[in-house]
Amino acid sequence: EQVNAMADERLSIVMPHFFEVFEKTCNAAGTGIDAHGKPFSFEMYLNGLEKIELQFDREGQPILPTLVVHPTMAKYLATLPPPTEEQQKAYSDLIERKRREFNARRRYRQIH
């Protein structure tokens, strides 16, 4: 029990610093998103995917990033409705474009 308490205490010190450095790194790389106080949405998720380079497996399926969120945010995400047809199409279009970009990068690397 004492070890768990010490670990929790350390995490409360380390994790805010970790997320501060992570935020600065993302912003410097151009992959950060400022929601300006708006709640998380599917469009915000698409905006985030738009900013990053995606990888694909051998079957052509996207290897999506893992969302790391606070437990409160995880509960909120669980309450979101499923994507609409329009949102699903926007997602599919984005994934297809990212797949083409990935394949183009792969072909370029193989040529040189």
Biopython code that builds the backbone (N, CA, C, O; Angstrom):
import numpy as np
from Bio.PDB.StructureBuilder import StructureBuilder

atoms = [
    (1, "GLU", "N", (0.834, -1.188, 0.000)),
    (1, "GLU", "CA", (0.000, 0.000, 0.000)),
    (1, "GLU", "C", (0.879, 1.252, 0.000)),
    (1, "GLU", "O", (0.576, 2.231, -0.682)),
    (2, "GLN", "N", (1.957, 1.212, 0.762)),
    (2, "GLN", "CA", (2.850, 2.365, 0.834)),
    (2, "GLN", "C", (3.543, 2.600, -0.522)),
    (2, "GLN", "O", (3.730, 3.744, -0.936)),
    (3, "VAL", "N", (3.915, 1.521, -1.199)),
    (3, "VAL", "CA", (4.549, 1.635, -2.517)),
    (3, "VAL", "C", (3.567, 2.244, -3.517)),
    (3, "VAL", "O", (3.950, 3.097, -4.318)),
    (4, "ASN", "N", (2.311, 1.815, -3.477)),
    (4, "ASN", "CA", (1.293, 2.390, -4.357)),
    (4, "ASN", "C", (1.117, 3.879, -4.090)),
    (4, "ASN", "O", (1.000, 4.668, -5.028)),
    (5, "ALA", "N", (1.097, 4.263, -2.834)),
    (5, "ALA", "CA", (0.952, 5.675, -2.479)),
    (5, "ALA", "C", (2.142, 6.479, -2.997)),
    (5, "ALA", "O", (1.969, 7.591, -3.497)),
    (6, "MET", "N", (3.342, 5.924, -2.881)),
    (6, "MET", "CA", (4.541, 6.611, -3.381)),
    (6, "MET", "C", (4.481, 6.735, -4.909)),
    (6, "MET", "O", (4.843, 7.772, -5.466)),
    (7, "ALA", "N", (4.025, 5.683, -5.576)),
    (7, "ALA", "CA", (3.918, 5.715, -7.042)),
    (7, "ALA", "C", (2.907, 6.774, -7.475)),
    (7, "ALA", "O", (3.169, 7.534, -8.408)),
    (8, "ASP", "N", (1.769, 6.830, -6.816)),
    (8, "ASP", "CA", (0.760, 7.840, -7.143)),
    (8, "ASP", "C", (1.302, 9.245, -6.922)),
    (8, "ASP", "O", (1.048, 10.146, -7.721)),
    (9, "GLU", "N", (2.046, 9.430, -5.840)),
    (9, "GLU", "CA", (2.637, 10.744, -5.554)),
    (9, "GLU", "C", (3.618, 11.132, -6.660)),
    (9, "GLU", "O", (3.602, 12.267, -7.136)),
    (10, "ARG", "N", (4.457, 10.209, -7.063)),
    (10, "ARG", "CA", (5.437, 10.473, -8.131)),
    (10, "ARG", "C", (4.740, 10.796, -9.450)),
    (10, "ARG", "O", (5.128, 11.717, -10.168)),
    (11, "LEU", "N", (3.698, 10.014, -9.751)),
    (11, "LEU", "CA", (2.959, 10.257, -10.994)),
    (11, "LEU", "C", (2.340, 11.647, -11.008)),
    (11, "LEU", "O", (2.304, 12.299, -12.052)),
    (12, "SER", "N", (1.852, 12.106, -9.864)),
    (12, "SER", "CA", (1.241, 13.432, -9.804)),
    (12, "SER", "C", (2.273, 14.530, -10.059)),
    (12, "SER", "O", (1.910, 15.655, -10.404)),
    (13, "ILE", "N", (3.545, 14.210, -9.893)),
    (13, "ILE", "CA", (4.617, 15.170, -10.169)),
    (13, "ILE", "C", (5.108, 15.020, -11.608)),
    (13, "ILE", "O", (5.298, 16.015, -12.307)),
    (14, "VAL", "N", (5.309, 13.797, -12.042)),
    (14, "VAL", "CA", (5.909, 13.522, -13.351)),
    (14, "VAL", "C", (4.936, 13.760, -14.504)),
    (14, "VAL", "O", (5.320, 14.350, -15.514)),
    (15, "MET", "N", (3.703, 13.320, -14.376)),
    (15, "MET", "CA", (2.787, 13.364, -15.517)),
    (15, "MET", "C", (2.451, 14.776, -15.990)),
    (15, "MET", "O", (2.411, 14.993, -17.201)),
    (16, "PRO", "N", (2.209, 15.745, -15.114)),
    (16, "PRO", "CA", (1.975, 17.100, -15.637)),
    (16, "PRO", "C", (3.164, 17.603, -16.461)),
    (16, "PRO", "O", (2.975, 18.250, -17.491)),
    (17, "HIS", "N", (4.375, 17.310, -16.014)),
    (17, "HIS", "CA", (5.564, 17.705, -16.767)),
    (17, "HIS", "C", (5.608, 16.968, -18.099)),
    (17, "HIS", "O", (5.907, 17.566, -19.132)),
    (18, "PHE", "N", (5.312, 15.672, -18.078)),
    (18, "PHE", "CA", (5.295, 14.886, -19.312)),
    (18, "PHE", "C", (4.336, 15.500, -20.331)),
    (18, "PHE", "O", (4.699, 15.690, -21.492)),
    (19, "PHE", "N", (3.115, 15.809, -19.899)),
    (19, "PHE", "CA", (2.130, 16.358, -20.830)),
    (19, "PHE", "C", (2.499, 17.774, -21.283)),
    (19, "PHE", "O", (2.167, 18.166, -22.401)),
    (20, "GLU", "N", (3.168, 18.531, -20.446)),
    (20, "GLU", "CA", (3.635, 19.861, -20.852)),
    (20, "GLU", "C", (4.680, 19.729, -21.964)),
    (20, "GLU", "O", (4.609, 20.438, -22.969)),
    (21, "VAL", "N", (5.637, 18.836, -21.790)),
    (21, "VAL", "CA", (6.666, 18.613, -22.816)),
    (21, "VAL", "C", (6.026, 18.042, -24.082)),
    (21, "VAL", "O", (6.387, 18.435, -25.190)),
    (22, "PHE", "N", (5.086, 17.125, -23.923)),
    (22, "PHE", "CA", (4.394, 16.529, -25.057)),
    (22, "PHE", "C", (3.640, 17.602, -25.846)),
    (22, "PHE", "O", (3.689, 17.615, -27.076)),
    (23, "GLU", "N", (2.952, 18.488, -25.153)),
    (23, "GLU", "CA", (2.215, 19.577, -25.813)),
    (23, "GLU", "C", (3.164, 20.481, -26.592)),
    (23, "GLU", "O", (2.887, 20.838, -27.737)),
    (24, "LYS", "N", (4.277, 20.847, -25.976)),
    (24, "LYS", "CA", (5.255, 21.706, -26.658)),
    (24, "LYS", "C", (5.822, 21.015, -27.898)),
    (24, "LYS", "O", (6.005, 21.646, -28.939)),
    (25, "THR", "N", (6.097, 19.721, -27.779)),
    (25, "THR", "CA", (6.640, 18.956, -28.904)),
    (25, "THR", "C", (5.633, 18.895, -30.043)),
    (25, "THR", "O", (5.992, 19.104, -31.202)),
    (26, "CYS", "N", (4.384, 18.612, -29.723)),
    (26, "CYS", "CA", (3.338, 18.541, -30.759)),
    (26, "CYS", "C", (3.160, 19.895, -31.438)),
    (26, "CYS", "O", (3.045, 19.968, -32.661)),
    (27, "ASN", "N", (3.136, 20.944, -30.663)),
    (27, "ASN", "CA", (2.975, 22.282, -31.244)),
    (27, "ASN", "C", (4.156, 22.635, -32.133)),
    (27, "ASN", "O", (3.975, 23.214, -33.204)),
    (28, "ALA", "N", (5.361, 22.294, -31.701)),
    (28, "ALA", "CA", (6.553, 22.576, -32.506)),
    (28, "ALA", "C", (6.544, 21.778, -33.807)),
    (28, "ALA", "O", (7.044, 22.249, -34.829)),
    (29, "ALA", "N", (5.980, 20.576, -33.774)),
    (29, "ALA", "CA", (5.919, 19.722, -34.969)),
    (29, "ALA", "C", (4.729, 20.072, -35.866)),
    (29, "ALA", "O", (4.609, 19.558, -36.978)),
    (30, "GLY", "N", (3.858, 20.944, -35.376)),
    (30, "GLY", "CA", (2.685, 21.311, -36.161)),
    (30, "GLY", "C", (1.544, 20.324, -36.060)),
    (30, "GLY", "O", (0.616, 20.361, -36.869)),
    (31, "THR", "N", (1.600, 19.445, -35.081)),
    (31, "THR", "CA", (0.546, 18.447, -34.935)),
    (31, "THR", "C", (-0.384, 18.732, -33.751)),
    (31, "THR", "O", (-1.312, 17.967, -33.489)),
    (32, "GLY", "N", (-0.135, 19.820, -33.049)),
    (32, "GLY", "CA", (-0.974, 20.180, -31.912)),
    (32, "GLY", "C", (-2.284, 20.801, -32.367)),
    (32, "GLY", "O", (-2.362, 21.404, -33.438)),
    (33, "ILE", "N", (-3.299, 20.648, -31.552)),
    (33, "ILE", "CA", (-4.616, 21.224, -31.840)),
    (33, "ILE", "C", (-5.093, 21.957, -30.596)),
    (33, "ILE", "O", (-5.073, 21.407, -29.495)),
    (34, "ASP", "N", (-5.520, 23.193, -30.777)),
    (34, "ASP", "CA", (-6.123, 23.957, -29.693)),
    (34, "ASP", "C", (-7.624, 23.956, -29.924)),
    (34, "ASP", "O", (-8.099, 24.529, -30.904)),
    (35, "ALA", "N", (-8.364, 23.330, -29.050)),
    (35, "ALA", "CA", (-9.816, 23.215, -29.201)),
    (35, "ALA", "C", (-10.521, 24.507, -28.808)),
    (35, "ALA", "O", (-11.730, 24.629, -29.008)),
    (36, "HIS", "N", (-9.798, 25.467, -28.256)),
    (36, "HIS", "CA", (-10.382, 26.744, -27.826)),
    (36, "HIS", "C", (-11.583, 26.525, -26.913)),
    (36, "HIS", "O", (-12.584, 27.236, -27.000)),
    (37, "GLY", "N", (-11.467, 25.531, -26.037)),
    (37, "GLY", "CA", (-12.518, 25.266, -25.061)),
    (37, "GLY", "C", (-13.692, 24.463, -25.582)),
    (37, "GLY", "O", (-14.610, 24.156, -24.822)),
    (38, "LYS", "N", (-13.683, 24.115, -26.862)),
    (38, "LYS", "CA", (-14.792, 23.335, -27.417)),
    (38, "LYS", "C", (-14.663, 21.879, -26.969)),
    (38, "LYS", "O", (-13.552, 21.391, -26.764)),
    (39, "PRO", "N", (-15.788, 21.184, -26.815)),
    (39, "PRO", "CA", (-15.716, 19.768, -26.462)),
    (39, "PRO", "C", (-15.178, 18.947, -27.627)),
    (39, "PRO", "O", (-15.309, 19.334, -28.788)),
    (40, "PHE", "N", (-14.580, 17.822, -27.306)),
    (40, "PHE", "CA", (-14.039, 16.931, -28.325)),
    (40, "PHE", "C", (-15.156, 16.495, -29.260)),
    (40, "PHE", "O", (-16.273, 16.221, -28.820)),
    (41, "SER", "N", (-14.849, 16.431, -30.554)),
    (41, "SER", "CA", (-15.841, 16.016, -31.547)),
    (41, "SER", "C", (-15.167, 15.132, -32.588)),
    (41, "SER", "O", (-13.941, 15.031, -32.635)),
    (42, "PHE", "N", (-15.974, 14.502, -33.408)),
    (42, "PHE", "CA", (-15.451, 13.667, -34.478)),
    (42, "PHE", "C", (-14.636, 14.514, -35.452)),
    (42, "PHE", "O", (-13.606, 14.068, -35.956)),
    (43, "GLU", "N", (-15.095, 15.727, -35.714)),
    (43, "GLU", "CA", (-14.373, 16.624, -36.614)),
    (43, "GLU", "C", (-12.998, 16.977, -36.050)),
    (43, "GLU", "O", (-12.028, 17.106, -36.797)),
    (44, "MET", "N", (-12.922, 17.129, -34.742)),
    (44, "MET", "CA", (-11.644, 17.415, -34.100)),
    (44, "MET", "C", (-10.702, 16.213, -34.256)),
    (44, "MET", "O", (-9.503, 16.377, -34.482)),
    (45, "TYR", "N", (-11.256, 15.021, -34.132)),
    (45, "TYR", "CA", (-10.483, 13.790, -34.336)),
    (45, "TYR", "C", (-9.939, 13.741, -35.764)),
    (45, "TYR", "O", (-8.763, 13.443, -35.972)),
    (46, "LEU", "N", (-10.792, 14.032, -36.746)),
    (46, "LEU", "CA", (-10.348, 14.056, -38.140)),
    (46, "LEU", "C", (-9.266, 15.107, -38.358)),
    (46, "LEU", "O", (-8.300, 14.871, -39.083)),
    (47, "ASN", "N", (-9.432, 16.261, -37.731)),
    (47, "ASN", "CA", (-8.429, 17.325, -37.832)),
    (47, "ASN", "C", (-7.089, 16.836, -37.301)),
    (47, "ASN", "O", (-6.042, 17.132, -37.878)),
    (48, "GLY", "N", (-7.119, 16.093, -36.209)),
    (48, "GLY", "CA", (-5.887, 15.535, -35.654)),
    (48, "GLY", "C", (-5.251, 14.520, -36.589)),
    (48, "GLY", "O", (-4.035, 14.531, -36.783)),
    (49, "LEU", "N", (-6.061, 13.645, -37.170)),
    (49, "LEU", "CA", (-5.529, 12.658, -38.114)),
    (49, "LEU", "C", (-4.954, 13.347, -39.348)),
    (49, "LEU", "O", (-3.975, 12.884, -39.934)),
    (50, "GLU", "N", (-5.567, 14.443, -39.728)),
    (50, "GLU", "CA", (-5.104, 15.194, -40.895)),
    (50, "GLU", "C", (-3.667, 15.678, -40.701)),
    (50, "GLU", "O", (-2.895, 15.739, -41.658)),
    (51, "LYS", "N", (-3.315, 16.016, -39.478)),
    (51, "LYS", "CA", (-2.014, 16.632, -39.196)),
    (51, "LYS", "C", (-0.860, 15.647, -39.067)),
    (51, "LYS", "O", (0.298, 16.060, -39.006)),
    (52, "ILE", "N", (-1.157, 14.359, -39.024)),
    (52, "ILE", "CA", (-0.087, 13.394, -38.789)),
    (52, "ILE", "C", (0.110, 12.484, -39.993)),
    (52, "ILE", "O", (-0.763, 12.362, -40.853)),
    (53, "GLU", "N", (1.263, 11.858, -40.034)),
    (53, "GLU", "CA", (1.566, 10.873, -41.065)),
    (53, "GLU", "C", (1.088, 9.514, -40.563)),
    (53, "GLU", "O", (1.510, 9.059, -39.500)),
    (54, "LEU", "N", (0.219, 8.873, -41.318)),
    (54, "LEU", "CA", (-0.278, 7.560, -40.909)),
    (54, "LEU", "C", (0.534, 6.456, -41.562)),
    (54, "LEU", "O", (1.055, 6.610, -42.666)),
    (55, "GLN", "N", (0.628, 5.345, -40.858)),
    (55, "GLN", "CA", (1.235, 4.124, -41.382)),
    (55, "GLN", "C", (0.105, 3.135, -41.650)),
    (55, "GLN", "O", (-0.981, 3.247, -41.081)),
    (56, "PHE", "N", (0.373, 2.168, -42.522)),
    (56, "PHE", "CA", (-0.614, 1.157, -42.867)),
    (56, "PHE", "C", (0.034, -0.221, -42.774)),
    (56, "PHE", "O", (1.226, -0.382, -43.037)),
    (57, "ASP", "N", (-0.775, -1.215, -42.392)),
    (57, "ASP", "CA", (-0.235, -2.573, -42.298)),
    (57, "ASP", "C", (-0.197, -3.214, -43.687)),
    (57, "ASP", "O", (-0.546, -2.577, -44.681)),
    (58, "ARG", "N", (0.223, -4.458, -43.745)),
    (58, "ARG", "CA", (0.373, -5.167, -45.029)),
    (58, "ARG", "C", (-0.947, -5.316, -45.781)),
    (58, "ARG", "O", (-0.959, -5.430, -47.007)),
    (59, "GLU", "N", (-2.048, -5.315, -45.050)),
    (59, "GLU", "CA", (-3.365, -5.429, -45.681)),
    (59, "GLU", "C", (-3.932, -4.071, -46.076)),
    (59, "GLU", "O", (-5.041, -3.991, -46.604)),
    (60, "GLY", "N", (-3.184, -3.013, -45.827)),
    (60, "GLY", "CA", (-3.645, -1.671, -46.190)),
    (60, "GLY", "C", (-4.525, -1.011, -45.157)),
    (60, "GLY", "O", (-5.134, 0.023, -45.430)),
    (61, "GLN", "N", (-4.604, -1.597, -43.966)),
    (61, "GLN", "CA", (-5.409, -1.016, -42.896)),
    (61, "GLN", "C", (-4.588, 0.030, -42.141)),
    (61, "GLN", "O", (-3.402, -0.181, -41.887)),
    (62, "PRO", "N", (-5.209, 1.151, -41.782)),
    (62, "PRO", "CA", (-4.454, 2.192, -41.077)),
    (62, "PRO", "C", (-4.044, 1.741, -39.681)),
    (62, "PRO", "O", (-4.786, 1.043, -38.991)),
    (63, "ILE", "N", (-2.858, 2.153, -39.287)),
    (63, "ILE", "CA", (-2.391, 1.950, -37.916)),
    (63, "ILE", "C", (-2.642, 3.284, -37.223)),
    (63, "ILE", "O", (-1.846, 4.217, -37.327)),
    (64, "LEU", "N", (-3.754, 3.352, -36.522)),
    (64, "LEU", "CA", (-4.189, 4.615, -35.929)),
    (64, "LEU", "C", (-3.478, 4.870, -34.605)),
    (64, "LEU", "O", (-3.123, 3.934, -33.889)),
    (65, "PRO", "N", (-3.277, 6.136, -34.290)),
    (65, "PRO", "CA", (-2.630, 6.451, -33.017)),
    (65, "PRO", "C", (-3.534, 6.099, -31.842)),
    (65, "PRO", "O", (-4.758, 6.064, -31.968)),
    (66, "THR", "N", (-2.918, 5.845, -30.721)),
    (66, "THR", "CA", (-3.654, 5.565, -29.495)),
    (66, "THR", "C", (-4.018, 6.885, -28.830)),
    (66, "THR", "O", (-3.163, 7.752, -28.650)),
    (67, "LEU", "N", (-5.273, 7.033, -28.470)),
    (67, "LEU", "CA", (-5.702, 8.219, -27.738)),
    (67, "LEU", "C", (-5.430, 7.994, -26.256)),
    (67, "LEU", "O", (-5.915, 7.028, -25.667)),
    (68, "VAL", "N", (-4.660, 8.880, -25.666)),
    (68, "VAL", "CA", (-4.382, 8.825, -24.232)),
    (68, "VAL", "C", (-5.157, 9.976, -23.604)),
    (68, "VAL", "O", (-4.861, 11.145, -23.848)),
    (69, "VAL", "N", (-6.149, 9.631, -22.795)),
    (69, "VAL", "CA", (-7.024, 10.658, -22.236)),
    (69, "VAL", "C", (-7.230, 10.436, -20.742)),
    (69, "VAL", "O", (-7.035, 9.340, -20.215)),
    (70, "HIS", "N", (-7.624, 11.495, -20.097)),
    (70, "HIS", "CA", (-7.990, 11.452, -18.683)),
    (70, "HIS", "C", (-9.245, 10.577, -18.550)),
    (70, "HIS", "O", (-10.063, 10.538, -19.469)),
    (71, "PRO", "N", (-9.405, 9.879, -17.426)),
    (71, "PRO", "CA", (-10.604, 9.041, -17.247)),
    (71, "PRO", "C", (-11.918, 9.796, -17.466)),
    (71, "PRO", "O", (-12.884, 9.217, -17.963)),
    (72, "THR", "N", (-11.964, 11.058, -17.107)),
    (72, "THR", "CA", (-13.171, 11.852, -17.338)),
    (72, "THR", "C", (-13.445, 11.980, -18.826)),
    (72, "THR", "O", (-14.592, 11.876, -19.262)),
    (73, "MET", "N", (-12.386, 12.207, -19.613)),
    (73, "MET", "CA", (-12.537, 12.310, -21.067)),
    (73, "MET", "C", (-12.948, 10.968, -21.649)),
    (73, "MET", "O", (-13.752, 10.918, -22.580)),
    (74, "ALA", "N", (-12.410, 9.884, -21.115)),
    (74, "ALA", "CA", (-12.776, 8.549, -21.606)),
    (74, "ALA", "C", (-14.279, 8.320, -21.425)),
    (74, "ALA", "O", (-14.935, 7.769, -22.309)),
    (75, "LYS", "N", (-14.821, 8.741, -20.286)),
    (75, "LYS", "CA", (-16.265, 8.608, -20.052)),
    (75, "LYS", "C", (-17.048, 9.461, -21.043)),
    (75, "LYS", "O", (-18.076, 9.030, -21.565)),
    (76, "TYR", "N", (-16.557, 10.677, -21.298)),
    (76, "TYR", "CA", (-17.214, 11.560, -22.259)),
    (76, "TYR", "C", (-17.206, 10.938, -23.654)),
    (76, "TYR", "O", (-18.226, 10.946, -24.344)),
    (77, "LEU", "N", (-16.066, 10.403, -24.068)),
    (77, "LEU", "CA", (-15.950, 9.796, -25.398)),
    (77, "LEU", "C", (-16.927, 8.631, -25.556)),
    (77, "LEU", "O", (-17.467, 8.410, -26.640)),
    (78, "ALA", "N", (-17.149, 7.893, -24.474)),
    (78, "ALA", "CA", (-18.067, 6.756, -24.522)),
    (78, "ALA", "C", (-19.513, 7.206, -24.746)),
    (78, "ALA", "O", (-20.344, 6.410, -25.184)),
    (79, "THR", "N", (-19.820, 8.466, -24.451)),
    (79, "THR", "CA", (-21.191, 8.968, -24.610)),
    (79, "THR", "C", (-21.439, 9.573, -25.996)),
    (79, "THR", "O", (-22.579, 9.882, -26.342)),
    (80, "LEU", "N", (-20.377, 9.740, -26.786)),
    (80, "LEU", "CA", (-20.560, 10.355, -28.102)),
    (80, "LEU", "C", (-21.357, 9.432, -29.023)),
    (80, "LEU", "O", (-21.199, 8.212, -28.979)),
    (81, "PRO", "N", (-22.208, 10.020, -29.851)),
    (81, "PRO", "CA", (-22.966, 9.180, -30.788)),
    (81, "PRO", "C", (-22.039, 8.633, -31.869)),
    (81, "PRO", "O", (-20.957, 9.177, -32.093)),
    (82, "PRO", "N", (-22.452, 7.570, -32.534)),
    (82, "PRO", "CA", (-21.624, 7.053, -33.625)),
    (82, "PRO", "C", (-21.534, 8.092, -34.747)),
    (82, "PRO", "O", (-22.401, 8.958, -34.863)),
    (83, "PRO", "N", (-20.492, 8.007, -35.565)),
    (83, "PRO", "CA", (-20.354, 8.986, -36.648)),
    (83, "PRO", "C", (-21.537, 8.912, -37.619)),
    (83, "PRO", "O", (-22.081, 7.840, -37.885)),
    (84, "THR", "N", (-21.914, 10.074, -38.133)),
    (84, "THR", "CA", (-22.963, 10.129, -39.145)),
    (84, "THR", "C", (-22.402, 9.584, -40.461)),
    (84, "THR", "O", (-21.198, 9.351, -40.575)),
    (85, "GLU", "N", (-23.267, 9.384, -41.445)),
    (85, "GLU", "CA", (-22.800, 8.928, -42.755)),
    (85, "GLU", "C", (-21.822, 9.931, -43.354)),
    (85, "GLU", "O", (-20.815, 9.545, -43.947)),
    (86, "GLU", "N", (-22.116, 11.205, -43.200)),
    (86, "GLU", "CA", (-21.234, 12.261, -43.723)),
    (86, "GLU", "C", (-19.872, 12.220, -43.030)),
    (86, "GLU", "O", (-18.835, 12.342, -43.683)),
    (87, "GLN", "N", (-19.878, 12.046, -41.709)),
    (87, "GLN", "CA", (-18.617, 11.958, -40.964)),
    (87, "GLN", "C", (-17.846, 10.700, -41.362)),
    (87, "GLN", "O", (-16.625, 10.740, -41.512)),
    (88, "GLN", "N", (-18.550, 9.594, -41.530)),
    (88, "GLN", "CA", (-17.897, 8.348, -41.920)),
    (88, "GLN", "C", (-17.273, 8.482, -43.306)),
    (88, "GLN", "O", (-16.186, 7.957, -43.548)),
    (89, "LYS", "N", (-17.950, 9.179, -44.216)),
    (89, "LYS", "CA", (-17.400, 9.402, -45.555)),
    (89, "LYS", "C", (-16.158, 10.275, -45.467)),
    (89, "LYS", "O", (-15.163, 10.002, -46.137)),
    (90, "ALA", "N", (-16.203, 11.326, -44.647)),
    (90, "ALA", "CA", (-15.039, 12.196, -44.473)),
    (90, "ALA", "C", (-13.861, 11.387, -43.931)),
    (90, "ALA", "O", (-12.725, 11.570, -44.369)),
    (91, "TYR", "N", (-14.133, 10.492, -42.977)),
    (91, "TYR", "CA", (-13.093, 9.627, -42.424)),
    (91, "TYR", "C", (-12.531, 8.699, -43.508)),
    (91, "TYR", "O", (-11.316, 8.572, -43.654)),
    (92, "SER", "N", (-13.415, 8.058, -44.260)),
    (92, "SER", "CA", (-12.976, 7.138, -45.317)),
    (92, "SER", "C", (-12.147, 7.865, -46.370)),
    (92, "SER", "O", (-11.130, 7.349, -46.834)),
    (93, "ASP", "N", (-12.586, 9.061, -46.744)),
    (93, "ASP", "CA", (-11.839, 9.851, -47.732)),
    (93, "ASP", "C", (-10.454, 10.215, -47.205)),
    (93, "ASP", "O", (-9.463, 10.141, -47.932)),
    (94, "LEU", "N", (-10.397, 10.608, -45.933)),
    (94, "LEU", "CA", (-9.114, 10.970, -45.323)),
    (94, "LEU", "C", (-8.188, 9.760, -45.289)),
    (94, "LEU", "O", (-7.010, 9.873, -45.628)),
    (95, "ILE", "N", (-8.709, 8.602, -44.883)),
    (95, "ILE", "CA", (-7.889, 7.389, -44.803)),
    (95, "ILE", "C", (-7.395, 6.992, -46.197)),
    (95, "ILE", "O", (-6.242, 6.591, -46.356)),
    (96, "GLU", "N", (-8.251, 7.101, -47.186)),
    (96, "GLU", "CA", (-7.831, 6.751, -48.548)),
    (96, "GLU", "C", (-6.719, 7.691, -49.034)),
    (96, "GLU", "O", (-5.753, 7.244, -49.653)),
    (97, "ARG", "N", (-6.857, 8.969, -48.757)),
    (97, "ARG", "CA", (-5.810, 9.924, -49.151)),
    (97, "ARG", "C", (-4.510, 9.643, -48.409)),
    (97, "ARG", "O", (-3.432, 9.701, -49.001)),
    (98, "LYS", "N", (-4.602, 9.338, -47.113)),
    (98, "LYS", "CA", (-3.415, 9.018, -46.322)),
    (98, "LYS", "C", (-2.766, 7.720, -46.827)),
    (98, "LYS", "O", (-1.542, 7.590, -46.820)),
    (99, "ARG", "N", (-3.598, 6.761, -47.266)),
    (99, "ARG", "CA", (-3.075, 5.503, -47.810)),
    (99, "ARG", "C", (-2.277, 5.789, -49.091)),
    (99, "ARG", "O", (-1.191, 5.240, -49.281)),
    (100, "ARG", "N", (-2.811, 6.639, -49.962)),
    (100, "ARG", "CA", (-2.095, 6.995, -51.194)),
    (100, "ARG", "C", (-0.767, 7.684, -50.861)),
    (100, "ARG", "O", (0.257, 7.391, -51.478)),
    (101, "GLU", "N", (-0.784, 8.592, -49.894)),
    (101, "GLU", "CA", (0.447, 9.281, -49.482)),
    (101, "GLU", "C", (1.461, 8.279, -48.935)),
    (101, "GLU", "O", (2.650, 8.357, -49.246)),
    (102, "PHE", "N", (0.989, 7.344, -48.123)),
    (102, "PHE", "CA", (1.857, 6.316, -47.553)),
    (102, "PHE", "C", (2.492, 5.483, -48.657)),
    (102, "PHE", "O", (3.700, 5.244, -48.651)),
    (103, "ASN", "N", (1.671, 5.042, -49.605)),
    (103, "ASN", "CA", (2.182, 4.224, -50.702)),
    (103, "ASN", "C", (3.168, 5.003, -51.563)),
    (103, "ASN", "O", (4.153, 4.437, -52.037)),
    (104, "ALA", "N", (2.917, 6.282, -51.770)),
    (104, "ALA", "CA", (3.841, 7.106, -52.548)),
    (104, "ALA", "C", (5.185, 7.232, -51.819)),
    (104, "ALA", "O", (6.242, 7.161, -52.447)),
    (105, "ARG", "N", (5.144, 7.418, -50.501)),
    (105, "ARG", "CA", (6.393, 7.495, -49.717)),
    (105, "ARG", "C", (7.136, 6.175, -49.795)),
    (105, "ARG", "O", (8.360, 6.151, -49.926)),
    (106, "ARG", "N", (6.404, 5.086, -49.716)),
    (106, "ARG", "CA", (7.020, 3.760, -49.756)),
    (106, "ARG", "C", (7.673, 3.504, -51.116)),
    (106, "ARG", "O", (8.788, 2.988, -51.177)),
    (107, "ARG", "N", (6.998, 3.856, -52.191)),
    (107, "ARG", "CA", (7.569, 3.684, -53.525)),
    (107, "ARG", "C", (8.825, 4.530, -53.679)),
    (107, "ARG", "O", (9.810, 4.076, -54.260)),
    (108, "TYR", "N", (8.799, 5.759, -53.163)),
    (108, "TYR", "CA", (9.950, 6.651, -53.273)),
    (108, "TYR", "C", (11.136, 6.073, -52.520)),
    (108, "TYR", "O", (12.261, 6.122, -53.017)),
    (109, "ARG", "N", (10.908, 5.524, -51.326)),
    (109, "ARG", "CA", (11.987, 4.945, -50.531)),
    (109, "ARG", "C", (12.592, 3.721, -51.232)),
    (109, "ARG", "O", (13.801, 3.502, -51.161)),
    (110, "GLN", "N", (11.764, 2.937, -51.897)),
    (110, "GLN", "CA", (12.253, 1.732, -52.553)),
    (110, "GLN", "C", (13.079, 2.067, -53.793)),
    (110, "GLN", "O", (13.981, 1.309, -54.148)),
    (111, "ILE", "N", (12.791, 3.177, -54.452)),
    (111, "ILE", "CA", (13.503, 3.553, -55.669)),
    (111, "ILE", "C", (14.925, 3.992, -55.351)),
    (111, "ILE", "O", (15.850, 3.693, -56.105)),
    (112, "HIS", "N", (15.103, 4.688, -54.257)),
    (112, "HIS", "CA", (16.420, 5.252, -53.931)),
    (112, "HIS", "C", (17.257, 4.321, -53.135)),
    (112, "HIS", "O", (18.390, 4.655, -52.785)),
]
sb = StructureBuilder()
sb.init_structure("model")
sb.init_model(0)
sb.init_chain("A")
sb.init_seg("    ")
for serial, (resi, resn, name, xyz) in enumerate(atoms, 1):
    if name == "N":
        sb.init_residue(resn, " ", resi, " ")
    sb.init_atom(name, np.array(xyz, "f"), 0.0, 1.0, " ", f" {name:<3s}", serial, name[0])
structure = sb.get_structure()
